[in-house]
Each structure stands twice: as C-alpha cells, then as structure tokens.
Amino acid sequence: MKDLGPYIKEHKFLQGMSNDHFDLLLGCASNVKFEAGEYICREGQEADKFYFVRHGRMAIELNLISQGAVTIQTIDPGEVLGWSWLFPPYVWHFDVRATELTRAIAMDAVCLRNKCEEDHNLGYEMMKRFAHVMTKRLAATRFQLLDVYGKRN
Amino acid sequence: MENVISPTKQSEPHSEMTPRLHTVQSLTHETRDTFTIELTPTDGGKPNRFAPGQFNMLYAFGVGEVPISISGDPDKPDRLIHTIREVGTVTKALAHLRVGSTIGVRGPYGTPWPIDKAKGNDLVIIAGGIGLAPLRPVLYSILSDRRKYGQVVLLYGTRSPSELLFRKELQKWRARFDLEVKITVDRAVDPWQGNVGVVTTLIPRVSFDPDQTTAMLCGPEVMMRFSIMELRKSGIPEENLFVSMERNMKCGCGLCGHCQCGPLFVCQDGPVFPYPQVKKLMNIREM
C-alpha cells in the first residue's frame, strides 16, 4: 500500500487534499492493470469500485442492437471513472473497456463509503470533487447532443 | 493584419468583382460530403497569393457564388486549393465538377490568422469539423518556420471517425515530435481507439504557457464559445484568442452588407477576428 501513496497524491482529481484524507483513501486503494480490450465493468454489475486512471485510456460504451458497442466517452490519465458507487442501487450504467494497456488505482467503494459516513469532512471533499466532474460531463454531454458539426446523412 | 493580400493589387486588370477563370485540376473526396479541389488559372498565370485564413468567392456558372476558405499551402502558389462541404446549391454544383471544368474565382478576401503576431508564443489551434480547412494553411506556415514558435498544439473535433478531414496529413503531423495533435470524435464504434468526447475536453490534457499562448479557433460558433470558456479557465488572455466567423456573404468585399454582424462586415473586417472584437456579438442570439 505504501507504494500507492505517491500515485494517489499526484493524481489530478485529488490535488489539494489533506494528508489525513490521503491516508484514509490509501486504505481503500489498490493498484490495477487492464489489458487492451479488457472490460473493466459491465452495465448492470455492482459498482463496487471506481478508478483513478494513471496511464492508458478507458472507453465508456453503450451497446446498441443496431450498431453494436458505441463509445460515447473516453477517460484519460488524470481523470476518474465511475460515480455509480456513490448512489444506490450502486450499479454500473455502462460498459467500460480499456482501449490500450491501462493502469489505474482502484478504490473499494464500500470501504470508502463507510469512511465518508464516519468522516463527513472526507465525504464532503469527495462529493465536491465528484460534483465538479459530473457538472463538466453534463455540460460536455449537452454539447455532444447538439451535434454541432453540421448536417447528418 | 500585416500580411493581408488584396486581390486588386495583384491581379490587375481583374477588378474586385470580376471572377478570374480557373480550371479544375483535381477533385478529391475527403469524406461523405466534403471534397478538395485544386485549381489553376486558365490565363496561364499563377493563382493569386493569399495569407492563411483568407477566402475566395467561387463561382459555379449558372448556379451562383459561394465564399470558401483557402485550404492549401501559401508557399506552394502553383495551385489554388479549396476544401468544401456540400451544404447548398452552389457547393453541390461544385461537388459535381470534373477535371477540366471551369469556374470563376474572386479573391482572396478577408483578414488572415495572426501567424506573425504569434511568433515566440505557444500556439493552440482548435478546429471543429470543416473548420480544419481554413486552419490547414496556418499549420503549413508554422511548420515551415517551426523554430519561431513554442509548443504547437492542434486539437481537432468532429462527429465521427469517418468525418475526419485530411487523414494522411493528420497521421504525418501526429508523427512529428514538434507538434502535438489530439483528435476527438463525438461518438465512435470499433476500430476507433482514440478520444471520444467534445473538443473542449482536450484542452486540459495539453500543456502550454497560458500567458504566452495564442489560440486560433475555427468551427461551429457554439464550439468556439465553449472552447473559449475552457481556454480562459486555463489562463489565456482574451486578446490572444482569435476566431474565424462565418456569415452569409454575397459580394465578399464589404459592399452589399449581407454578412453584416453588428458594426462589422465579416467579409472585410473578418473572417478572422480578435476575440474581444466579437465577444459580445457572439452572445447575441439575433446575430
């Protein structure tokens, strides 16, 4: 676990967090690696983890009967994957696949939820950071829906 | 503005309103609805010189005229190159031209990208969809004089992988060590392994020195507005942001007023504007 400390502290999502909170997070963290093409989670599965991406790329996919798997967003190093762990019923809403060799820090969701309940300062800190990510992604999704690049077929 | 090229100065006896005849030398389909044509003057002379960002009025005889940015290399003056998307009657007619066909060309018109002013700075170029075409001459110019610039970043967004323009050149540019190219699409299916998401999401993923960065943006106005918000968050001063505006043009030289946008004529005062000059206008719905 000691080795993960620098990785967590360096991660963009967690910049500015207190050392006490880092220590709490570290207790729920593990180092993970996904091969290119490997699925990280599947729609409907329990969201028992979320990930701080360190290297590589993850693709969030939606499976459409007519088109197969459509990638709707990619997650790059410095970004975070997953907020389904925060809200009941704690299930993934999309499939997520590593498009290349991807290294990440996996956070145990149950472990962290319990710590957030015990330490509301940590909980508030996490909620603020996730709310920021969600706001940005909501804006990006709205922009994507506008389909600004001209006429369709 | 120092390198604006006026059509009347160099193409006498052609007046500003008289098309010069050009022959189509090649027509290449870039995507489903976008094509590139290469033209040479029928009079045996060279095409009019242009500065990156300027446009010509292309005349499909019997159909009409349309303003199209020049997408070729300003240092290769033998052929005039335009990349065009089929969106209306005139562009559809241009798409059906054949090698050897003749069209009329007036121009170049308009203000250029500030590539001289950007020397010594980092450069962030943001293109959306067909917006890469007017920015390609900027890349040609910068890469031919690469040492005069700091970090150079191209961020390019389009709807899907099949709608990427200039694929071969994008691959070459991506292979360079002195140019960072990031491409994103709104949605993708296999085998695309690149970024998926709007172009604004690429901005925090690249590094530049905000105080010493010039940004040039061309694409749908909503894309430029969102990108500018992100660039401002990263600390680039407003006066270092430049946008290319698009409006319905008729004469191309500030006479008819069709392209009027508030106090500005896009054909004459633009199409490339310093952002502070058009900031308010971009946020007025009626504009």
Interface residues (C-beta under 8 A of the other chain):
Chain A: R57 A59 I60 Q67 G68 A69 V70 T71 I72 Q73 T74 D76 G78 T99 E100 A139 A140 F143 Q144 L146 D147 V148 Y149 G150 K151 N153
Chain B: R32 D33 R85 V87 G128 G129 I130 G157 T158 R159 E163 T184 D186 R187 A188 V189 D190 W192 Q193 G194 N195 V196 G197 V198 T200 T201 R205 G219 P220 V222 M223 F226
